[in-house]
């Protein structure tokens, strides 16, 4: 395990100490957990964007899409335990 030194303003240091105490943690554990959560969120965001980009590319490759109002009506009916017909895809207008 390595050591990293950070410089933070006195006000933020006091806020971290108070928040850590309320959370029942040491300031060190609180800071490490905050960094870990931030890194995990960035990784999740990157994965979300990667998947969105792939799906966007597939949409343009196929040229097929379903209008939002038709998709929404279909999902609402499914949520009511109905068995609606899937909406027909239409050609994407570019």
MMTF fields as JSON, N, C-alpha, C and O atoms, coordinates in Angstrom:
{
  "mmtfVersion": "1.0.0",
  "mmtfProducer": "UNKNOWN",
  "numBonds": 375,
  "numAtoms": 376,
  "numGroups": 94,
  "numChains": 1,
  "numModels": 1,
  "chainsPerModel": [1],
  "groupsPerChain": [94],
  "chainIdList": ["A"],
  "bondAtomList": [4, 2, 8, 6, 12, 10, 16, 14, 20, 18, 24, 22, 28, 26, 32, 30, 36, 34, 40, 38, 44, 42, 48, 46, 52, 50, 56, 54, 60, 58, 64, 62, 68, 66, 72, 70, 76, 74, 80, 78, 84, 82, 88, 86, 92, 90, 96, 94, 100, 98, 104, 102, 108, 106, 112, 110, 116, 114, 120, 118, 124, 122, 128, 126, 132, 130, 136, 134, 140, 138, 144, 142, 148, 146, 152, 150, 156, 154, 160, 158, 164, 162, 168, 166, 172, 170, 176, 174, 180, 178, 184, 182, 188, 186, 192, 190, 196, 194, 200, 198, 204, 202, 208, 206, 212, 210, 216, 214, 220, 218, 224, 222, 228, 226, 232, 230, 236, 234, 240, 238, 244, 242, 248, 246, 252, 250, 256, 254, 260, 258, 264, 262, 268, 266, 272, 270, 276, 274, 280, 278, 284, 282, 288, 286, 292, 290, 296, 294, 300, 298, 304, 302, 308, 306, 312, 310, 316, 314, 320, 318, 324, 322, 328, 326, 332, 330, 336, 334, 340, 338, 344, 342, 348, 346, 352, 350, 356, 354, 360, 358, 364, 362, 368, 366, 372, 370],
  "bondOrderList": [1, 1, 1, 1, 1, 1, 1, 1, 1, 1, 1, 1, 1, 1, 1, 1, 1, 1, 1, 1, 1, 1, 1, 1, 1, 1, 1, 1, 1, 1, 1, 1, 1, 1, 1, 1, 1, 1, 1, 1, 1, 1, 1, 1, 1, 1, 1, 1, 1, 1, 1, 1, 1, 1, 1, 1, 1, 1, 1, 1, 1, 1, 1, 1, 1, 1, 1, 1, 1, 1, 1, 1, 1, 1, 1, 1, 1, 1, 1, 1, 1, 1, 1, 1, 1, 1, 1, 1, 1, 1, 1, 1, 1],
  "groupList": [{"groupName": "UNK", "atomNameList": ["N", "CA", "C", "O"], "elementList": ["N", "C", "C", "O"], "formalChargeList": [0, 0, 0, 0], "bondAtomList": [1, 0, 2, 1, 3, 2], "bondOrderList": [1, 1, 2], "singleLetterCode": "X", "chemCompType": "L-PEPTIDE LINKING"}],
  "groupTypeList": [0, 0, 0, 0, 0, 0, 0, 0, 0, 0, 0, 0, 0, 0, 0, 0, 0, 0, 0, 0, 0, 0, 0, 0, 0, 0, 0, 0, 0, 0, 0, 0, 0, 0, 0, 0, 0, 0, 0, 0, 0, 0, 0, 0, 0, 0, 0, 0, 0, 0, 0, 0, 0, 0, 0, 0, 0, 0, 0, 0, 0, 0, 0, 0, 0, 0, 0, 0, 0, 0, 0, 0, 0, 0, 0, 0, 0, 0, 0, 0, 0, 0, 0, 0, 0, 0, 0, 0, 0, 0, 0, 0, 0, 0],
  "groupIdList": [1, 2, 3, 4, 5, 6, 7, 8, 9, 10, 11, 12, 13, 14, 15, 16, 17, 18, 19, 20, 21, 22, 23, 24, 25, 26, 27, 28, 29, 30, 31, 32, 33, 34, 35, 36, 37, 38, 39, 40, 41, 42, 43, 44, 45, 46, 47, 48, 49, 50, 51, 52, 53, 54, 55, 56, 57, 58, 59, 60, 61, 62, 63, 64, 65, 66, 67, 68, 69, 70, 71, 72, 73, 74, 75, 76, 77, 78, 79, 80, 81, 82, 83, 84, 85, 86, 87, 88, 89, 90, 91, 92, 93, 94],
  "secStructList": [7, 7, 7, 7, 7, 7, 7, 7, 7, 2, 2, 2, 2, 2, 2, 2, 2, 2, 2, 2, 2, 2, 2, 6, 1, 7, 2, 2, 2, 2, 2, 2, 2, 2, 2, 2, 2, 2, 2, 2, 2, 2, 2, 2, 2, 2, 2, 2, 2, 2, 2, 2, 2, 2, 2, 2, 2, 2, 2, 2, 2, 2, 7, 3, 3, 7, 7, 2, 2, 2, 2, 2, 2, 2, 2, 2, 2, 2, 2, 6, 6, 7, 7, 7, 7, 7, 7, 7, 7, 3, 3, 7, 7, 7],
  "xCoordList": [0.851, 0.0, 0.896, 1.886, 0.536, 1.348, 0.671, -0.504, 1.43, 0.947, 0.846, 1.731, -0.238, -0.424, -0.735, -1.531, -0.11, -0.349, -1.224, -0.968, -2.257, -3.096, -3.125, -2.989, -3.305, -3.42, -4.861, -5.356, -5.511, -6.878, -6.991, -6.251, -7.914, -8.141, -8.563, -9.168, -8.239, -8.557, -10.059, -10.476, -10.87, -12.316, -12.798, -13.609, -12.3, -12.701, -12.206, -12.914, -11.009, -10.468, -11.368, -11.624, -11.844, -12.732, -14.071, -14.63, -14.579, -15.841, -15.701, -16.604, -14.568, -14.316, -14.268, -14.878, -13.554, -13.446, -14.821, -15.133, -15.645, -16.979, -17.86, -18.575, -17.81, -18.622, -18.157, -18.978, -16.859, -16.324, -16.786, -17.155, -16.761, -17.201, -18.685, -19.075, -19.507, -20.934, -21.148, -22.078, -20.281, -20.397, -19.737, -19.808, -19.096, -18.442, -17.166, -16.828, -16.456, -15.228, -14.114, -14.345, -12.905, -11.78, -11.781, -12.328, -11.175, -11.073, -10.381, -10.775, -9.352, -8.652, -9.612, -9.66, -10.37, -11.298, -12.371, -12.787, -12.811, -13.831, -13.309, -14.006, -12.092, -11.496, -11.252, -11.533, -10.73, -10.48, -11.789, -11.847, -12.841, -14.142, -14.698, -15.276, -14.524, -15.001, -14.276, -14.896, -12.975, -12.202, -12.652, -12.843, -12.822, -13.252, -14.619, -14.81, -15.56, -16.893, -16.825, -17.533, -15.986, -15.855, -15.262, -15.732, -14.238, -13.62, -14.638, -14.743, -15.382, -16.393, -17.468, -17.925, -17.874, -18.892, -18.369, -19.096, -17.121, -16.527, -16.477, -16.781, -16.101, -16.058, -17.447, -17.601, -18.46, -19.837, -20.305, -20.951, -19.981, -20.352, -19.703, -20.35, -18.423, -17.726, -18.38, -18.553, -18.742, -19.399, -20.769, -21.144, -21.513, -22.815, -22.669, -23.428, -21.699, -21.499, -21.014, -21.39, -20.186, -19.728, -20.912, -21.032, -21.784, -22.965, -23.894, -24.424, -24.093, -24.963, -24.408, -25.165, -23.105, -22.492, -22.666, -22.949, -22.497, -22.704, -24.14, -24.38, -25.088, -26.498, -26.863, -27.64, -26.321, -26.572, -26.047, -26.709, -24.854, -24.268, -25.132, -25.36, -25.618, -26.491, -27.787, -28.294, -28.319, -29.539, -29.319, -30.154, -28.209, -27.936, -27.619, -27.971, -26.96, -26.665, -27.95, -28.095, -28.879, -30.115, -31.12, -31.919, -31.076, -32.031, -33.424, -34.362, -33.587, -34.904, -35.01, -34.082, -36.175, -36.43, -37.928, -38.734, -38.289, -39.688, -39.943, -39.183, -40.997, -41.292, -41.523, -42.056, -41.119, -41.216, -42.65, -42.872, -43.624, -44.998, -45.486, -46.24, -45.066, -45.453, -44.738, -45.344, -43.457, -42.695, -43.251, -43.375, -43.583, -44.116, -45.47, -45.716, -46.335, -47.652, -47.486, -48.196, -46.564, -46.293, -45.824, -46.325, -44.878, -44.341, -45.396, -45.463, -46.211, -47.274, -48.276, -48.736, -48.611, -49.537, -48.914, -49.596, -47.631, -46.946, -46.923, -47.058, -46.754, -46.738, -48.104, -48.195, -49.163, -50.525, -50.862, -52.017, -49.868, -50.028, -50.844, -51.361, -50.964, -51.586, -50.565, -49.376, -51.037, -50.15, -50.296, -50.848, -49.793, -49.939, -48.999, -48.016, -49.314, -48.419, -47.23, -47.367, -46.068, -44.881, -45.058, -45.57, -44.642, -44.765, -43.847, -42.739, -44.315, -43.531, -42.445, -42.7, -41.229, -40.167, -40.42, -41.076, -39.877, -39.999, -38.608, -37.64, -38.513, -37.218, -36.796, -37.579, -35.565, -35.012, -34.842, -34.293, -35.312, -35.137, -33.914, -33.854, -32.946, -31.682, -31.675, -30.699],
  "yCoordList": [-1.168, 0.0, 1.23, 1.292, 2.207, 3.415, 4.565, 4.489, 5.62, 6.8, 7.945, 8.137, 8.706, 9.895, 11.053, 10.926, 12.167, 13.366, 14.319, 14.571, 14.848, 15.853, 17.093, 17.026, 18.219, 19.482, 19.957, 20.106, 20.188, 20.701, 21.904, 22.027, 22.772, 23.965, 23.539, 22.483, 24.363, 24.066, 23.865, 23.002, 24.671, 24.559, 23.177, 22.534, 22.734, 21.421, 20.309, 19.326, 20.456, 19.456, 19.321, 18.214, 20.455, 20.433, 19.788, 19.027, 20.09, 19.485, 17.979, 17.226, 17.536, 16.101, 15.439, 14.389, 16.039, 15.469, 15.362, 14.349, 16.406, 16.382, 15.325, 14.588, 15.25, 14.265, 12.848, 11.944, 12.656, 11.339, 10.916, 9.762, 11.847, 11.531, 11.142, 10.174, 11.901, 11.568, 10.193, 9.475, 9.83, 8.531, 7.407, 6.24, 7.767, 6.758, 6.216, 5.046, 7.074, 6.656, 7.624, 8.731, 7.182, 8.097, 8.997, 8.624, 10.173, 11.019, 10.293, 10.445, 9.509, 8.746, 7.781, 7.747, 7.004, 6.043, 6.759, 6.28, 7.9, 8.681, 9.158, 9.052, 9.68, 10.179, 9.047, 9.19, 7.92, 6.779, 6.288, 5.98, 6.213, 5.759, 6.743, 6.328, 8.034, 9.041, 8.92, 9.022, 8.706, 8.529, 7.265, 7.269, 6.189, 4.923, 5.066, 4.577, 5.724, 5.922, 6.776, 6.506, 7.792, 8.656, 7.894, 8.027, 7.101, 6.3, 5.308, 5.157, 4.635, 3.678, 4.374, 3.816, 5.581, 6.31, 6.69, 6.59, 7.122, 7.462, 6.222, 6.298, 5.095, 3.854, 3.454, 3.032, 3.58, 3.276, 4.225, 3.796, 5.504, 6.483, 6.142, 6.218, 5.767, 5.399, 4.191, 4.166, 3.193, 1.996, 2.34, 1.834, 3.194, 3.633, 4.299, 4.003, 5.192, 5.894, 4.948, 5.107, 3.968, 2.994, 2.207, 2.027, 1.74, 0.983, 1.868, 1.429, 3.104, 4.026, 4.277, 4.304, 4.46, 4.677, 3.465, 3.612, 2.255, 1.03, 0.932, 0.615, 1.201, 1.112, 2.181, 1.916, 3.359, 4.433, 4.033, 4.256, 3.444, 2.998, 1.903, 1.916, 0.953, -0.112, 0.467, 0.011, 1.475, 2.104, 2.71, 2.546, 3.401, 4.002, 2.944, 3.114, 1.856, 0.777, 0.111, -0.165, -0.146, -0.835, 0.13, -0.26, 1.376, 2.355, 2.171, 2.823, 1.293, 1.016, 1.598, 1.525, 2.179, 2.744, 2.683, 2.501, 2.835, 2.854, 4.223, 4.652, 4.921, 6.229, 6.109, 5.108, 7.131, 7.103, 6.879, 6.099, 7.539, 7.383, 5.944, 5.449, 5.266, 3.864, 2.957, 2.037, 3.217, 2.415, 2.608, 1.648, 3.849, 4.153, 3.465, 2.879, 3.539, 2.895, 1.383, 0.757, 0.813, -0.63, -0.988, -1.941, -0.238, -0.525, -0.324, -1.091, 0.705, 0.932, -0.223, -0.657, -0.715, -1.85, -3.097, -3.855, -3.315, -4.469, -4.369, -5.378, -3.174, -2.968, -3.268, -3.591, -3.164, -3.469, -4.948, -5.348, -5.752, -7.183, -7.455, -8.559, -6.458, -6.692, -7.371, -7.42, -7.891, -8.495, -7.749, -8.275, -6.523, -5.736, -6.236, -6.927, -5.881, -6.197, -5.252, -4.078, -5.783, -4.922, -3.871, -4.169, -2.655, -1.619, -1.924, -2.431, -1.615, -1.875, -0.813, 0.378, -1.259, -0.271, 0.506, 0.03, 1.706, 2.528, 2.908, 2.77, 3.372, 3.789, 5.099, 6.043, 5.132, 6.321, 7.411, 7.172, 8.599, 9.746, 10.493, 10.972, 10.585, 11.265, 12.689, 13.398],
  "zCoordList": [0.0, 0.0, 0.0, 0.728, -0.825, -0.885, -0.155, 0.204, 0.054, 0.748, -0.243, -1.077, -0.15, -0.974, -0.05, 0.881, -0.309, 0.485, -0.315, -1.493, 0.333, -0.318, 0.548, 1.77, -0.103, 0.632, 0.462, -0.655, 1.581, 1.532, 2.459, 3.436, 2.14, 2.959, 4.373, 4.562, 5.336, 6.733, 6.941, 7.714, 6.241, 6.387, 5.907, 6.574, 4.761, 4.251, 5.166, 5.387, 5.694, 6.622, 7.851, 8.323, 8.364, 9.528, 9.163, 9.953, 7.977, 7.536, 7.368, 7.732, 6.817, 6.657, 8.029, 8.234, 8.956, 10.306, 10.963, 11.59, 10.822, 11.434, 10.761, 11.441, 9.428, 8.71, 9.036, 9.193, 9.137, 9.475, 10.872, 11.091, 11.793, 13.16, 13.165, 13.818, 12.434, 12.359, 11.736, 12.105, 10.786, 10.115, 10.919, 10.535, 12.036, 12.875, 12.249, 12.429, 11.51, 10.83, 11.164, 11.651, 10.892, 11.007, 9.769, 8.731, 9.874, 8.681, 7.523, 6.367, 7.837, 6.798, 6.095, 4.866, 6.857, 6.267, 5.457, 4.402, 5.954, 5.267, 3.911, 2.902, 3.888, 2.644, 1.656, 0.467, 2.142, 1.255, 0.647, -0.544, 1.464, 0.961, -0.072, -1.077, 0.172, -0.782, -2.11, -3.169, -2.063, -3.304, -4.016, -5.232, -3.268, -3.853, -4.531, -5.645, -3.873, -4.455, -5.723, -6.693, -5.714, -6.889, -8.061, -9.191, -7.803, -8.865, -9.427, -10.645, -8.562, -9.017, -9.855, -10.853, -9.465, -10.227, -11.607, -12.596, -11.68, -12.979, -13.865, -15.055, -13.3, -14.082, -14.566, -15.712, -13.711, -14.116, -15.22, -16.176, -15.09, -16.111, -17.451, -18.496, -17.42, -18.648, -19.305, -20.524, -18.514, -19.043, -19.621, -20.678, -18.934, -19.424, -20.791, -21.714, -20.917, -22.189, -23.287, -24.449, -22.933, -23.92, -24.471, -25.683, -23.581, -24.006, -24.832, -25.852, -24.397, -25.145, -26.541, -27.512, -26.653, -27.968, -28.866, -30.055, -28.308, -29.088, -29.581, -30.746, -28.702, -29.08, -30.108, -31.026, -29.965, -30.92, -32.301, -33.314, -32.327, -33.6, -34.224, -35.434, -33.416, -33.94, -34.488, -35.512, -33.803, -34.271, -35.659, -36.547, -35.843, -37.146, -38.196, -39.363, -37.802, -38.754, -39.239, -40.429, -38.323, -38.701, -39.325, -40.176, -38.902, -39.393, -38.826, -39.284, -37.835, -37.26, -35.858, -35.053, -35.597, -34.281, -33.994, -34.907, -32.744, -32.338, -31.72, -30.851, -32.149, -31.553, -30.047, -29.568, -29.318, -27.865, -27.397, -26.47, -28.01, -27.532, -27.701, -26.863, -28.772, -28.969, -27.966, -27.417, -27.729, -26.763, -25.354, -24.593, -25.011, -23.681, -23.473, -22.419, -24.47, -24.363, -24.196, -23.408, -24.928, -24.837, -23.426, -22.83, -22.896, -21.557, -20.471, -19.511, -20.628, -19.645, -19.654, -18.598, -20.838, -20.931, -20.318, -19.628, -20.562, -19.968, -18.455, -17.762, -17.941, -16.485, -15.874, -14.69, -16.668, -16.212, -16.436, -16.289, -16.787, -17.071, -18.328, -18.506, -19.2, -20.499, -21.401, -21.084, -22.519, -23.507, -24.834, -25.801, -24.859, -26.086, -27.186, -26.914, -28.407, -29.516, -29.449, -29.107, -29.779, -29.799, -30.885, -31.964, -30.606, -31.634, -32.817, -32.644, -33.994, -35.199, -35.343, -35.168, -35.663, -35.868, -37.163, -38.09, -37.18, -38.386, -38.84, -38.092, -40.028, -40.577, -39.926, -39.82, -39.501, -38.855, -39.899, -40.974, -39.578, -40.47, -39.999, -38.867, -40.876, -40.488, -40.899, -40.652]
}
